[in-house]
Amino acid sequence: MKAVDAVLSSLERHFDATLNELIALVRVPGISAAGFPELELERSAESVVQSARSSGLEHVEILRIPDAHPYVVADWLHAGDAAPTVLIYAHHDVQPPGRPEKWLSPAFEPTLRADGRLYGRGVVDDKAGLMVHLAALRACFDAGGAPPLNVKLLVEGEEEIGSPHLEAFLRTYRERLAADVIVLSDTANLDSGIPSLTTSLRGLVVVDVRVRALDHPLHSGMWGGPVADSASALVRLLARLADDRGVIQIPGLYDDVRTLSSEERARLARLPFDERAFREQAGLLTSGALAGEPGFTPYERLWLRPSLAFTALEGVPIAGSANRLMEEASARVGLRLAPSQDAQRAAKLLTDFLQRAPPNGVVVEVTVESAASGWETDPVGPAFDAARTALRAGFGHELAFIGCGGSIPFVGPFAEVLGGVPALLLGLEDPICNAHGENESLNLDDFRKAARSAVRLYFELSARMRMRA
């Protein structure tokens, strides 16, 4: 306990310096999306290198594989063979800033506001997740000792574009990255002040649908009626996918959705849910029933059931439109999958359904853009016990085991490539952080608590996984 207290005291003394270091990292616009300067991603990786070195880690370097954005790796391996090894994952790349006019302060000028939050692109997704661990490690060394376990660090540079090279990177450097437990710092908390560990992720299938009726536009009065309208046909086609309640109508889609155990249902039932707060956080405009499948709780619908969204629609903008029948119209369909579902199977079911019996007078083309299965784990064992104890102490609140409605496609392959070791998915996002949107923000109180929890996690993992060995 004395060792932990000394580290926590050091962490607190240097908290302002930690915050300033985070602000400096956020100022670097390392956007991984196509069309943005790759030089900034290089600057971002170099900034992470400097921060990792100053934290006390060794063998800090940028590693590359062909066509991939830069990765940063580091380690400290002097805790002894009996001590467990933790691999900490974060990413340094960020989303594009979005619409400048919607930001209340510039996206890459981190700004502290009176609400106790730090605003800026990438501040919560995922630079704070990285800084939590660098600050905790630095405090371990500063307190006159060292981390109680062996540490490896992997900071990716292309998570925001789907981690297309991560599995290849892991296989290439598998021995260097081998560990007994993985801590991925890129998920969310149930709410501000409630530490949470994510135990499931939904999968995702994305398809583009193109409906064509003509080889050129036509006057809607002179030709409308016997000649099909691509936009109308597309709307009718998309409407087949779900009923008015939001229940997906693709035959067979629900067949591989796993039924929850009684223990899982009980765990969900223990989580607090405030519908009024949920509506406010989402910005819902109506007071009617929540959308989605009847008979399932909001958390089940969010985390454990399939859902459907049209994430893009293309025809003709209202501005500049005319009374014409357009030759084609397109849509992007996103199908979120329950963690147990097979993404390739779902992609085929969706594609076949969209191409079956097209509306009269049109040709339907469907292209699968991506298909990634979900992931789930049973939070049982020493690593999860360590997380429960550490985060309860760091936040002063019981740990919540939650799901995530989003998709992180690399988590399954990540754990698999590294031998199926336990993966602890932790993070700092909360319902109002607006990650990926304008005015992304970080709750600074949670940031402080997360860093304290990281310190405790290292000591808990060391004690519990040593005992297991």
Buried (B, 14 or more C-beta within 10 A) or exposed (E): EEBBEBBBEBBBEBBEEBBEBBBBBBBBBBBBEEEBEBEBBBBBBBBBBEBBBEBBBEBBEBBBEEEBBBBBBBBBBEBEEEBBBBBBBBBBBBBBBBEEEEBEEBBBEBBBEEEEBBBBBBBBBBBBBBBBBBBBBBBBBBBEEBBBBBBBBBBBBBBBBBBBBBBBBBEBBEEEBBBBBBBBBBBBBBBBBBBBBBBBBBBBBBBBBBBBBBEEBBEBEEBBEEEBBBBBBBBBBBEBBBEEEBBBEBEEBBEEBEEBEEEBEEBBEEBEEEEEEBBEEEEEEEEEEBEBBEEEBBBBBBBBBBBBEEEEBBBEEEEEEEEBBBBBBBBBBBBBBBBBBBBEBBBBBBBEBBBEEBBEEBBBBBEBEBBBBBBBBEBEBBBBBBBBBBBBBBBEBEBBBBBBBBBBBBBBBBBEBBEEBBBBBBBBBBBBBBBBBBBBBBBBEBBBBBBBBBBBBBBBBBBBBBEEE
